[in-house]
Structure formats: structure tokens, C-alpha cells
Amino acid sequence: MWGTHGDSIKSQTGVKSKQEFLNSPQKQEAFMDFWIEKELKPGISRLRKHNPTKASTMSDDELMALIHFQGLGNAKKYLDTGKMVGADRNASVEEYLRIFKEGRS
């Protein structure tokens, strides 16, 4: 996450290093709140427009989790093909969403 979002994390939370971020649950929550509003929520409508049929089978929370797990571009590919990026090194999208939903109950 730091390699991709480090600059954004620094600017949004005021941390100066990866370790400082890792040591601060409050900063992690603050960045996640920012990320939800800036990227995940807007991504819902993009996915719904991109593939209305497949996206209609998923809740807004599931679509946000899909974007968080795969990134917006790969989430679009997943909706189109049912195939995920990183299948050889990650849980499947279905497993990730199952765990996500269990955590929300």
C-alpha cells in the first residue's frame, strides 16, 4: 500500500514515514476515510455504468470492496470476465467478498 499510496498518505495524514503510519491506527483510519470518499464511493457509479448487468448483482459495499481489493481498472475487468488479477497470489474475489461480508455482520 505504501508504494502506491505513500505520497497521498503523507499529504492526507501528515505522517512522514511508512513506519509512522503503521504505528498509528488513527492515521490509518483517517486515510481510509479519505480513500472511501475520494476513490471507492465514486468508483461505485463507474462500475455500475461500465457493466450494469453484473454490477446490479452486487451491493454498493461489495463494489467498494472489489475496487479496494483489485483497483478500479481490474474491478472492471473482473465484472467483464469473472477473472481477477493476482489470482495466483491472493484470495479469490469471491473469498475476499465473503470475508468482507462476514466482518460487516
Secondary structure, DSSP 8 states (H G I E B T S, - for coil): -HHHHHHHHHHHH---SHHHHHT-HHHHHHHHHHHIIIIIHHHHHHHHHH-HHHHTTS-HHHHHHHHHHH-HHHHHHHHHHS--TTTTTS--HHHHHHHHHHHH-
